[in-house]
């Protein structure tokens, strides 16, 4: 075979491989330093080296804006065709605490912001009771699009969306993560254990302390059982203590 023929076959093989990656949801390949005197990729006119991210591989120092740009108007799963608005996340990009929920609900789907409905109002109260403001923390969900009928996310949806949540966490580099509810907790920890067994103690998520707690909607559905609310408060006290932050004096009503 001629050299030109070999080159053509190689190009065809690479093109087919890249098409397979694209169909599987991969947006790019991780950048590696060039060998020898090979040129360094750079932003036009800046000379700045630019790593090429892949959805599930965080790039050191990348920004939330860049991650949002990579996500685009995502159609990686069927939820892209049923959502009203993609719900990325909101809050302080350098937050010490990140709250992670399951997926957007109806209000979030309409407004494009996580935890803005009744459960979000309760989460705001919890954050305020911690001596913080919503703007001090960062809030996001595992999924960025609302599942129809608020059903539980499906495995293939998590596979496509979860890596972007990991990139968000890596970009923020919080000192603690709070997972809200069974689904978010089980997803991040890779377990099927019930939230009742997981909450109340720290776990590890990529080197970051993670505290599972009940979802605000669970508290709303169990308003008469005030012990669940105090369980959540006990979890938040542990988070504050872990970060050497002031624990507000909260009197429990009998």
C-alpha positions as CSV (number, residue, x, y, z in Angstrom):
1,X,0.0,0.0,0.0
2,X,1.2,3.5,-0.8
3,X,1.9,6.1,1.9
4,X,-1.0,8.2,0.6
5,X,-3.3,5.1,0.9
6,X,-2.1,4.5,4.5
7,X,-2.8,8.1,5.4
8,X,-6.3,8.0,3.9
9,X,-7.1,4.8,5.8
10,X,-5.9,6.3,9.0
11,X,-7.9,9.5,8.5
12,X,-11.0,7.4,7.7
13,X,-10.5,5.3,10.9
14,X,-10.0,8.3,13.1
15,X,-13.2,10.0,11.6
16,X,-15.2,6.9,12.3
17,X,-13.9,6.7,15.8
18,X,-14.7,10.3,16.5
19,X,-18.2,9.9,15.2
20,X,-18.7,7.0,17.6
21,X,-17.5,9.1,20.5
22,X,-19.8,11.9,19.5
23,X,-22.8,9.6,19.4
24,X,-22.0,8.4,22.9
25,X,-22.1,11.9,24.2
26,X,-18.4,12.7,24.4
27,X,-17.7,16.4,23.5
28,X,-13.9,16.3,23.4
29,X,-10.7,14.5,24.3
30,X,-8.5,15.3,27.3
31,X,-5.5,17.4,26.3
32,X,-2.0,16.1,26.8
33,X,1.3,18.1,26.6
34,X,2.8,17.9,23.1
35,X,5.9,15.9,22.6
36,X,9.2,17.3,21.3
37,X,8.7,20.6,19.3
38,X,5.0,20.0,18.5
39,X,3.0,23.3,18.6
40,X,0.9,24.0,21.8
41,X,-2.8,24.6,21.3
42,X,-3.7,28.2,22.2
43,X,-6.6,30.7,22.3
44,X,-6.4,32.8,19.2
45,X,-4.3,35.9,19.7
46,X,-3.5,35.1,23.4
47,X,-0.9,32.4,23.4
48,X,-2.7,30.8,26.3
49,X,-2.7,27.0,26.4
50,X,-6.2,25.6,26.3
51,X,-7.0,22.0,27.6
52,X,-9.7,20.3,25.7
53,X,-12.3,18.9,28.2
54,X,-14.2,15.7,28.0
55,X,-17.6,15.7,29.8
56,X,-16.6,13.5,32.7
57,X,-13.0,14.6,33.1
58,X,-12.6,17.9,35.1
59,X,-10.0,20.2,33.9
60,X,-7.9,22.0,36.6
61,X,-8.9,25.6,36.9
62,X,-11.9,25.5,34.5
63,X,-14.7,27.9,35.3
64,X,-18.5,27.3,35.7
65,X,-19.0,29.4,32.6
66,X,-16.9,27.1,30.6
67,X,-18.8,24.1,31.9
68,X,-22.1,25.7,31.1
69,X,-20.8,26.5,27.6
70,X,-19.7,22.8,27.1
71,X,-23.2,21.7,28.2
72,X,-24.8,24.0,25.6
73,X,-28.4,23.4,24.8
74,X,-27.9,19.7,25.8
75,X,-29.7,17.0,23.8
76,X,-27.6,14.1,25.1
77,X,-30.7,12.3,26.4
78,X,-34.4,12.5,25.7
79,X,-34.9,15.0,28.6
80,X,-33.5,17.7,26.3
81,X,-36.6,17.4,24.2
82,X,-39.1,17.6,27.0
83,X,-37.7,20.3,29.3
84,X,-38.7,24.0,29.2
85,X,-35.4,25.3,30.5
86,X,-32.0,23.8,31.3
87,X,-31.3,24.3,35.0
88,X,-27.5,24.5,35.5
89,X,-26.9,25.9,39.0
90,X,-26.8,29.0,41.1
91,X,-24.8,30.7,43.8
92,X,-21.2,31.6,44.8
93,X,-18.7,30.1,42.4
94,X,-16.2,29.9,45.3
95,X,-18.7,28.6,47.9
96,X,-17.5,26.7,50.8
97,X,-20.7,24.5,50.8
98,X,-22.4,23.0,47.7
99,X,-25.9,21.6,48.0
100,X,-26.8,18.9,45.4
101,X,-30.3,17.8,44.8
102,X,-31.9,15.2,42.4
103,X,-33.4,17.1,39.5
104,X,-35.4,20.2,38.6
105,X,-39.1,20.2,39.4
106,X,-41.9,22.1,37.7
107,X,-41.0,25.6,39.1
108,X,-37.3,25.1,38.4
109,X,-38.0,24.0,34.8
110,X,-40.0,27.1,34.2
111,X,-37.6,29.5,35.9
112,X,-34.3,27.9,35.1
113,X,-33.0,28.0,38.7
114,X,-32.7,25.1,41.2
115,X,-34.8,25.0,44.3
116,X,-37.2,27.9,43.7
117,X,-40.5,26.2,44.6
118,X,-41.9,25.3,48.0
119,X,-39.0,22.9,48.7
120,X,-36.6,25.7,47.7
121,X,-38.1,28.1,50.1
122,X,-37.6,25.6,52.9
123,X,-34.0,25.1,51.8
124,X,-33.5,28.9,52.0
125,X,-34.8,28.8,55.6
126,X,-32.3,26.1,56.5
127,X,-29.5,28.0,54.9
128,X,-30.6,31.2,56.7
129,X,-30.7,29.3,60.0
130,X,-27.1,28.2,59.3
131,X,-26.2,31.9,59.4
132,X,-25.7,32.1,55.6
133,X,-27.5,33.5,52.6
134,X,-28.5,31.6,49.4
135,X,-25.8,33.7,47.6
136,X,-23.1,32.3,49.9
137,X,-23.6,28.7,48.9
138,X,-23.9,26.9,45.5
139,X,-27.0,24.9,44.6
140,X,-27.3,22.4,41.8
141,X,-28.9,19.1,40.8
142,X,-27.5,15.8,39.5
143,X,-29.7,16.3,36.4
144,X,-30.1,19.6,34.6
145,X,-33.5,18.9,33.0
146,X,-36.8,18.0,34.6
147,X,-37.9,14.3,34.2
148,X,-41.5,14.2,33.0
149,X,-43.9,14.0,35.9
150,X,-41.0,14.4,38.3
151,X,-40.2,10.7,38.0
152,X,-36.9,9.4,39.3
153,X,-33.9,9.9,36.9
154,X,-32.9,6.9,34.8
155,X,-29.4,5.4,34.7
156,X,-28.6,6.6,31.1
157,X,-29.7,10.1,32.1
158,X,-27.4,10.1,35.0
159,X,-24.6,8.8,32.8
160,X,-25.0,11.8,30.5
161,X,-25.6,14.5,33.1
162,X,-23.7,13.4,36.2
163,X,-20.2,14.2,34.8
164,X,-21.2,17.8,34.4
165,X,-22.2,18.0,38.1
166,X,-18.8,16.5,39.0
167,X,-17.1,19.2,36.9
168,X,-19.2,21.9,38.7
169,X,-18.0,20.5,42.1
170,X,-14.4,20.4,41.0
171,X,-14.6,23.9,39.6
172,X,-16.0,25.3,42.8
173,X,-13.7,23.2,45.1
174,X,-16.0,23.4,48.2
175,X,-15.0,22.4,51.6
176,X,-18.2,20.4,52.1
177,X,-21.1,19.0,50.0
178,X,-24.6,18.4,51.3
179,X,-26.7,16.0,49.3
180,X,-30.4,16.5,49.5
181,X,-32.4,13.3,49.6
182,X,-32.1,9.7,48.7
183,X,-31.4,9.9,45.0
184,X,-28.7,12.5,45.1
185,X,-27.0,10.8,48.0
186,X,-27.1,7.3,46.4
187,X,-25.9,8.7,43.1
188,X,-22.9,10.6,44.4
189,X,-21.9,7.8,46.8
190,X,-22.6,4.9,44.5
191,X,-24.7,3.0,47.0
192,X,-28.2,1.7,47.4
193,X,-28.3,2.3,51.2
194,X,-31.3,4.3,52.5
195,X,-30.9,7.9,53.4
196,X,-31.9,7.1,56.9
197,X,-28.7,5.0,57.2
198,X,-26.4,7.4,55.4
199,X,-27.3,10.8,57.0
200,X,-25.7,12.0,60.2
201,X,-22.1,11.2,59.2
202,X,-19.6,12.3,56.7
203,X,-18.7,10.4,53.6
204,X,-16.0,11.0,51.0
205,X,-16.7,12.3,47.5
206,X,-13.6,12.8,45.4
207,X,-11.7,14.0,48.5
208,X,-14.5,16.3,49.7
209,X,-16.5,15.6,52.9
210,X,-20.1,14.9,52.0
211,X,-23.0,15.1,54.4
212,X,-26.3,13.4,53.3
213,X,-29.5,14.8,54.6
214,X,-33.3,14.6,54.0
215,X,-34.7,16.5,51.0
216,X,-36.7,19.6,51.8
217,X,-39.7,18.1,50.0
218,X,-39.5,15.1,52.3
219,X,-39.8,17.5,55.2
220,X,-42.8,19.2,53.6
221,X,-44.5,15.8,53.2
222,X,-43.9,15.0,56.9
223,X,-44.7,18.4,58.5
224,X,-46.1,16.8,61.6
225,X,-42.9,14.8,62.3
226,X,-40.7,17.7,63.5
227,X,-38.0,15.2,64.4
228,X,-37.0,15.0,60.7
229,X,-36.4,18.7,60.6
230,X,-34.2,18.5,63.6
231,X,-32.4,15.6,62.0
232,X,-31.6,17.9,59.1
233,X,-30.5,20.6,61.5
234,X,-28.2,18.2,63.3
235,X,-26.6,17.4,60.0
236,X,-26.1,21.1,59.2
237,X,-24.5,21.6,62.6
238,X,-21.9,19.0,61.7
239,X,-21.2,20.7,58.4
240,X,-20.7,24.1,60.2
241,X,-18.5,22.5,62.8
242,X,-16.5,20.7,60.1
243,X,-15.8,24.1,58.5
244,X,-15.1,25.8,61.8
245,X,-18.0,28.1,61.2
246,X,-20.2,29.6,64.0
247,X,-23.2,27.4,64.9
248,X,-26.2,29.6,65.6
249,X,-28.0,29.0,68.9
250,X,-31.3,27.5,67.8
251,X,-33.8,26.6,70.5
252,X,-35.9,23.5,69.9
253,X,-39.6,23.7,70.5
254,X,-40.9,20.8,72.5
